[in-house]
Amino acid sequence: MNETLQTQYGSALNGGLAADRQRVLRNTYWLLALSMVPTVLGAWVGVSTGIMAAMGTGMSMMVFFAGAFGLMFVIEKTKDSSTGVYALLGFTFFMGLMLSRLLAGILGFRNGSSLIMLAFGGTGAVFFAMASLATVIKRDLSSMGKFLFVGAIILLVVGLANIFIQSSALMLTLMTLSMVVFSAFMLYDIKRVIDGGETNYISATLAIYLDIYNVFQSLLSLLGIFGGERD
C-alpha cells in the first residue's frame, strides 16, 4: 500500500515538474518572439537616424558595454516581476539600435535587403535545429556551460584586440567561431530550460536572445563579406 502511494506521489510530482518546465519553455518562446519587435524597431531607428554611424568606434564601444551590461544587470535584478519583462524589451530595443550600424553597411550593397533576409532565415534555421535537438538529446549538457563561457570570453577579448590589429583573416575566423559557439550556447540554454536548470523565463529569454543575436550578427557579417554586391 505504501509503495503504491509513493509511486503515485512520485508520478504526480514528476508530472508537476514536467508541466512547470513546459510552462517556462512556452513563456520563454513567447517572450522571445515578442522581443523581436523592439529589436526591429531599434534597428529601424538606428538606420533611419544614423546615430550609431555618427559615433566613432571608441564611443560606440563604450555605449554598447555600458548599455548592454547595465540593462542586463537590471533584468537580473527584476526578473521575478513584470518589471523584468519591460527591462528585457528595453534591452532588445537597445540591441537593435546597436545592430543598426552593421545593417546600414549591409543595406549599402545592391543586394543588401536579400542578405538581411537570408541571414534572418539562416538564424531561424539554426534556432529551429538547436531547439529540436534539445528536445531529443537525453544526456545532461550542463558540463558544456563552462567551456562555452570560456569560449565566449576568448572571442570577446580577441575581438577587442582585433579592433587595433585590423586583421581580416582573424575577423573571418572570429565570425565563424562565433556562429559555432553561440549555436552551441543556444542548444545548451534551451536544454537547461527543458531539464529544469533554468526556471525563470525572463532569464531564459535573455540567454537565448543573446545566442540568436550573435549568430545573426556573425552570419550577416559573413554574408556581407562574401556575398555583398556593389553598384
C-alpha positions as CSV (number, residue, x, y, z in Angstrom):
1,M,0.0,0.0,0.0
2,N,2.8,2.4,1.0
3,E,4.7,1.6,-2.2
4,T,1.7,2.3,-4.3
5,L,1.1,5.7,-2.6
6,Q,4.8,6.5,-3.0
7,T,4.7,5.6,-6.7
8,Q,1.5,7.7,-7.2
9,Y,3.1,10.6,-5.3
10,G,6.3,10.3,-7.4
11,S,4.4,10.2,-10.6
12,A,2.3,13.3,-9.6
13,L,5.5,15.1,-8.6
14,N,7.3,14.3,-11.8
15,G,4.2,15.3,-13.8
16,G,4.1,18.7,-11.9
17,L,7.7,19.3,-12.6
18,A,7.3,18.5,-16.3
19,A,4.3,20.9,-16.5
20,D,6.4,23.7,-14.9
21,R,9.2,23.2,-17.3
22,Q,6.9,23.2,-20.2
23,R,5.3,26.4,-18.9
24,V,8.7,28.1,-18.6
25,L,9.7,27.0,-22.1
26,R,6.4,28.2,-23.5
27,N,6.7,31.6,-21.8
28,T,10.3,31.8,-22.9
29,Y,9.4,31.3,-26.6
30,W,6.5,33.8,-26.4
31,L,8.7,36.5,-24.8
32,L,11.5,35.7,-27.3
33,A,9.1,36.3,-30.2
34,L,7.9,39.5,-28.6
35,S,11.4,40.7,-28.1
36,M,12.0,40.7,-31.8
37,V,9.5,43.7,-32.2
38,P,11.6,46.2,-30.2
39,T,14.8,44.8,-31.8
40,V,13.4,45.6,-35.3
41,L,12.2,49.0,-34.0
42,G,15.6,49.8,-32.5
43,A,17.3,48.8,-35.7
44,W,15.0,50.9,-37.8
45,V,15.5,54.0,-35.6
46,G,19.3,53.4,-35.8
47,V,19.4,53.0,-39.6
48,S,17.0,56.0,-40.1
49,T,18.8,58.4,-37.9
50,G,22.3,57.2,-38.5
51,I,23.0,57.7,-34.8
52,M,25.4,54.8,-34.4
53,A,27.2,55.5,-37.7
54,A,27.8,59.0,-36.4
55,M,29.7,57.7,-33.4
56,G,33.3,56.7,-33.6
57,T,34.4,53.2,-32.8
58,G,35.6,54.0,-29.3
59,M,32.4,55.9,-28.4
60,S,30.1,53.2,-29.8
61,M,32.0,50.5,-27.8
62,M,31.6,52.4,-24.6
63,V,27.9,53.0,-25.2
64,F,27.5,49.3,-26.1
65,F,29.2,47.9,-23.0
66,A,27.6,50.5,-20.6
67,G,24.2,50.0,-22.0
68,A,24.2,46.2,-22.5
69,F,25.7,45.3,-19.2
70,G,23.7,47.9,-17.3
71,L,20.4,46.7,-18.8
72,M,21.4,43.0,-18.2
73,F,22.0,43.9,-14.6
74,V,18.6,45.5,-14.3
75,I,17.0,42.5,-15.9
76,E,18.5,40.0,-13.5
77,K,17.5,42.2,-10.5
78,T,13.9,42.5,-11.7
79,K,13.4,39.1,-13.3
80,D,10.9,37.9,-10.7
81,S,8.5,40.7,-11.5
82,S,6.7,42.3,-14.5
83,T,9.4,45.0,-14.5
84,G,11.8,42.4,-15.7
85,V,9.8,42.0,-18.9
86,Y,9.9,45.7,-19.6
87,A,13.6,45.8,-18.8
88,L,14.2,42.9,-21.3
89,L,12.2,44.7,-24.0
90,G,14.2,47.8,-23.4
91,F,17.4,45.8,-23.7
92,T,16.3,44.3,-27.0
93,F,15.5,47.8,-28.4
94,F,19.0,48.9,-27.4
95,M,20.5,45.8,-29.0
96,G,18.6,46.6,-32.2
97,L,20.0,50.1,-32.1
98,M,23.5,48.7,-31.7
99,L,22.9,46.4,-34.7
100,S,21.9,49.3,-37.0
101,R,25.5,50.2,-37.9
102,L,26.0,46.7,-39.4
103,L,22.6,46.8,-41.1
104,A,23.3,50.2,-42.6
105,G,26.5,48.9,-44.0
106,I,24.8,45.8,-45.5
107,L,22.0,47.9,-47.0
108,G,24.7,49.8,-48.8
109,F,25.0,46.7,-51.0
110,R,22.8,46.3,-54.1
111,N,21.5,43.1,-52.6
112,G,21.6,44.2,-49.0
113,S,17.9,43.5,-48.3
114,S,18.3,40.0,-49.6
115,L,21.4,39.4,-47.5
116,I,19.5,40.5,-44.4
117,M,16.6,38.2,-45.1
118,L,19.0,35.4,-45.8
119,A,20.7,35.9,-42.5
120,F,17.4,36.1,-40.8
121,G,16.3,32.8,-42.4
122,G,19.6,31.2,-41.6
123,T,19.4,32.2,-38.0
124,G,15.9,30.9,-37.8
125,A,17.0,27.6,-39.2
126,V,19.8,27.3,-36.6
127,F,17.3,28.1,-33.8
128,F,14.9,25.5,-35.1
129,A,17.6,22.9,-35.4
130,M,19.0,23.6,-31.9
131,A,15.5,23.7,-30.3
132,S,14.7,20.4,-32.0
133,L,18.0,18.8,-30.9
134,A,17.5,20.0,-27.3
135,T,14.2,18.0,-27.1
136,V,15.7,14.7,-28.3
137,I,19.0,14.7,-26.5
138,K,18.7,12.8,-23.3
139,R,22.2,13.4,-21.8
140,D,22.9,16.2,-19.4
141,L,24.7,19.1,-21.2
142,S,25.4,21.2,-18.0
143,S,29.1,20.5,-18.3
144,M,29.2,22.4,-21.6
145,G,28.4,25.6,-19.9
146,K,31.9,26.5,-18.5
147,F,33.6,25.6,-21.8
148,L,31.2,27.7,-23.8
149,F,31.6,30.6,-21.4
150,V,35.4,30.5,-21.7
151,G,35.0,30.3,-25.5
152,A,32.7,33.4,-25.5
153,I,35.2,35.3,-23.3
154,I,38.1,34.4,-25.6
155,L,36.0,35.6,-28.6
156,L,35.3,38.9,-26.8
157,V,38.9,39.5,-25.9
158,V,40.3,38.6,-29.3
159,G,37.6,40.7,-31.0
160,L,38.5,43.7,-28.9
161,A,42.2,43.1,-29.8
162,N,41.4,42.9,-33.4
163,I,40.0,46.4,-33.4
164,F,43.6,47.5,-33.1
165,I,45.2,44.7,-35.1
166,Q,42.7,45.1,-38.0
167,S,43.3,41.5,-39.4
168,S,40.8,40.4,-42.0
169,A,41.7,36.8,-41.6
170,L,41.3,37.0,-37.8
171,M,38.0,38.7,-38.2
172,L,36.7,36.0,-40.5
173,T,37.9,33.3,-38.1
174,L,36.1,35.1,-35.2
175,M,32.8,35.4,-37.0
176,T,32.9,31.7,-38.0
177,L,33.8,30.6,-34.4
178,S,31.2,32.9,-33.0
179,M,28.5,31.2,-35.0
180,V,29.7,27.8,-33.8
181,V,30.0,28.9,-30.1
182,F,26.6,30.7,-29.9
183,S,24.8,27.9,-31.8
184,A,26.1,25.5,-29.2
185,F,25.1,28.0,-26.5
186,M,21.6,28.1,-28.0
187,L,21.4,24.3,-27.6
188,Y,22.7,24.5,-24.1
189,D,20.4,27.3,-23.0
190,I,17.3,25.7,-24.4
191,K,18.2,22.3,-22.9
192,R,18.6,24.0,-19.5
193,V,15.0,25.1,-19.6
194,I,13.8,21.7,-20.7
195,D,15.8,19.9,-17.9
196,G,14.7,22.4,-15.3
197,G,18.1,24.0,-14.8
198,E,16.6,27.4,-15.6
199,T,13.2,28.1,-14.0
200,N,12.9,31.9,-14.8
201,Y,11.5,32.5,-18.3
202,I,12.9,36.1,-18.3
203,S,16.5,34.9,-17.7
204,A,16.0,32.1,-20.2
205,T,14.8,34.5,-22.8
206,L,17.7,36.8,-22.2
207,A,20.2,34.0,-22.7
208,I,18.6,32.6,-25.8
209,Y,18.1,36.1,-27.3
210,L,21.8,36.8,-26.9
211,D,22.6,33.5,-28.7
212,I,20.3,34.4,-31.6
213,Y,21.7,37.9,-31.8
214,N,25.3,36.8,-32.0
215,V,24.5,34.1,-34.6
216,F,22.6,36.6,-36.7
217,Q,25.2,39.3,-36.4
218,S,28.1,36.9,-37.4
219,L,26.1,35.3,-40.2
220,L,25.1,38.7,-41.7
221,S,28.7,39.9,-41.5
222,L,30.0,36.8,-43.3
223,L,27.2,37.2,-46.0
224,G,28.1,40.8,-46.5
225,I,31.8,40.0,-46.9
226,F,31.3,37.1,-49.3
227,G,28.0,37.9,-51.0
228,G,27.7,41.7,-51.0
229,E,27.3,43.3,-54.5
230,R,28.4,46.8,-55.1
231,D,26.6,49.1,-57.5
